[in-house]
Amino acid sequence: MKQIIGELHLNITSKQVEDSSALIQPENLGDSAFCRELGIKYPYLGGSMAKGISSVNLTIELGKAGMLGFFGAAGLPIEKVEESINQLMDSKVPFGINLIHSPNEPDLEAELAELYIRKGIRLLEASAFLTLTMPLVRYRLHGIHRTPDGKIITPNRIIAKVSREELAEKFFSPPPEKLLNNLLQQGHITTEQAELARLIPMAQEVTAEADSGGHTDNRPALALFPTIQSLAARMQKKNGYNMPLRVGLGGGIGTPTAAAAAFAMGAAWIMVGSVHQACLESGTCDTVRKMLAEAKQSDLSMAPAADMFEMGVTVQVLKRGTMFAMRATRLYELYRSCESINDITATEREKLEKTVFMAPLEQIWNQTRSFFLQRDSRQVERAERDPKHKMALVFRWYLGQTANWAKTGEPDRKIDYQIWCGPAIGAFNEWVKGTPLEDPANRGVAKVADAIMKGAAEISRSNIIRFYGGVSETPLQIQ
Ligand SMILES: Cc1cc2nc3c(=O)[nH]c(=O)nc-3n(C[C@H](O)[C@H](O)[C@H](O)COP(=O)(O)O)c2cc1C
């Protein structure tokens, strides 16, 4: 250390620098009270990845390594979610689970929240919420009480993921009065619980999500994080909670450098997604893992999202090696310009049937119709009245299937794989070049997370030395 530091020209000795920088261990980078409360060692969270891509296995491996994973419950049948919860509970490691806002399927959101309450799930990652909903507030307030010494205990915790300050503000506020009244009327909470609810934030913790894989507002982390952080301080002052509000950062983190930057800005924890999808334990196939391992920064594209296709919402996906983004974008253009399937020109329709759907569109509609008759027959009734809606459902068949084909590794459909990922994967791939982690077969999630955290601590130590005027190398070797 001494020869690296060289001569320091400040009122501090190299010994003091050495002592203070030695304190920078991975477990000290974020908010240690947060880690203690969650029962984890490192301020490192694995974000939920839909359809079990953040699998039971991935979540457990992170937990065993002293970190915390969120199981990706979105898009899974409720029975599968329950089965996964049982496995996670048996593992005895800390974990969380996703509750994603489903404006098109409010019953599903409510059913999931009830399941989480029934199973005694204590930590949710709440994402994609445009506004606070009854099921979410009901989950948060379930079991709220005051101890004899006056302390408010809220057993159910929500870490909200947001990319916009208006939403962060809602989560940092107490539950809305209107929803409290509804819960009171429905007998889900008592008057005393409603009183206590006015003294707590909906979420004590918010992950600010910058440009990431999947649904993203493509926000730059350097602008987003300080905004949400400042908002948290303001909301704390306004509400005088007896608990601190905390902010973590996700989106774009795939290297020690990015992690160190997040912690340097004051992130209480970091959240990783895209890089985990390329890990051995993720619930995708080896072909996708290999495709991800070859991705660079520029191999990404925005493409229409299956769940909010008609609204023009997009997701960030891998472009390299798949035509999904191009084909899905074409479907959206057709949806915008045509009033019904019959408006599509004969040549275009033939092309779609041959290359994209690989079946006549009427056949796809029959399949889609049967699916929705089981799941939500209102969709079929609407489609039979409204040909534009029928077209949307047919196009959404492609958007739904492409994600399944990628997950299961459907060999004939490789060119259509829909793989959500963000620029973090390109940064990670570049960083691990020439190391064992270059090979996807070596990317165990705990090893990857450990390398990112240890590297972040090394960089933070080097930075301290550098800020004091010393010369420091940046040792980024992966052991
Ligand atoms: C394949 C994939 C699926 C995702 N699915 C979800 C999801 O279902 N719910 C959610 O809250 N976030 C989801 N995300 C976002 C991640 O939880 C995480 O916030 C994000 O990936 C972090 O940014 P990064 O991709 O730059 O690491 C997903 C991300 C990816 C890459």
PDBQT file of the ligand as one rigid body, heavy atoms in Angstrom, charges set to zero:
ROOT
HETATM    1  C1  LIG A 501     -34.969 -10.371 -18.191  1.00  0.00    +0.000 C 
HETATM    2  C2  LIG A 501     -35.455  -9.313 -17.257  1.00  0.00    +0.000 A 
HETATM    3  C3  LIG A 501     -36.711  -9.419 -16.710  1.00  0.00    +0.000 A 
HETATM    4  C4  LIG A 501     -37.156  -8.454 -15.792  1.00  0.00    +0.000 A 
HETATM    5  N1  LIG A 501     -38.388  -8.598 -15.234  1.00  0.00    +0.000 NA
HETATM    6  C5  LIG A 501     -38.781  -7.749 -14.247  1.00  0.00    +0.000 A 
HETATM    7  C6  LIG A 501     -39.987  -7.976 -13.533  1.00  0.00    +0.000 A 
HETATM    8  O1  LIG A 501     -40.739  -8.903 -13.804  1.00  0.00    +0.000 OA
HETATM    9  N2  LIG A 501     -40.299  -7.130 -12.517  1.00  0.00    +0.000 N 
HETATM   10  C7  LIG A 501     -39.474  -6.090 -12.168  1.00  0.00    +0.000 A 
HETATM   11  O2  LIG A 501     -39.765  -5.384 -11.220  1.00  0.00    +0.000 OA
HETATM   12  N3  LIG A 501     -38.334  -5.835 -12.844  1.00  0.00    +0.000 NA
HETATM   13  C8  LIG A 501     -37.971  -6.655 -13.867  1.00  0.00    +0.000 A 
HETATM   14  N4  LIG A 501     -36.772  -6.451 -14.499  1.00  0.00    +0.000 N 
HETATM   15  C9  LIG A 501     -35.891  -5.361 -14.031  1.00  0.00    +0.000 C 
HETATM   16  C10 LIG A 501     -34.881  -5.890 -12.988  1.00  0.00    +0.000 C 
HETATM   17  O3  LIG A 501     -35.510  -6.342 -11.833  1.00  0.00    +0.000 OA
HETATM   18  C11 LIG A 501     -33.866  -4.817 -12.582  1.00  0.00    +0.000 C 
HETATM   19  O4  LIG A 501     -34.532  -3.754 -11.959  1.00  0.00    +0.000 OA
HETATM   20  C12 LIG A 501     -33.101  -4.280 -13.770  1.00  0.00    +0.000 C 
HETATM   21  O5  LIG A 501     -32.763  -5.334 -14.636  1.00  0.00    +0.000 OA
HETATM   22  C13 LIG A 501     -31.832  -3.561 -13.299  1.00  0.00    +0.000 C 
HETATM   23  O6  LIG A 501     -31.178  -2.987 -14.382  1.00  0.00    +0.000 OA
HETATM   24  P1  LIG A 501     -30.091  -3.742 -15.287  1.00  0.00    +0.000 P 
HETATM   25  O7  LIG A 501     -30.886  -4.576 -16.246  1.00  0.00    +0.000 OA
HETATM   26  O8  LIG A 501     -29.374  -2.655 -15.945  1.00  0.00    +0.000 OA
HETATM   27  O9  LIG A 501     -29.246  -4.570 -14.373  1.00  0.00    +0.000 OA
HETATM   28  C14 LIG A 501     -36.324  -7.367 -15.444  1.00  0.00    +0.000 A 
HETATM   29  C15 LIG A 501     -35.068  -7.256 -16.046  1.00  0.00    +0.000 A 
HETATM   30  C16 LIG A 501     -34.620  -8.204 -16.934  1.00  0.00    +0.000 A 
HETATM   31  C17 LIG A 501     -33.258  -8.066 -17.536  1.00  0.00    +0.000 C 
ENDROOT
TORSDOF 0
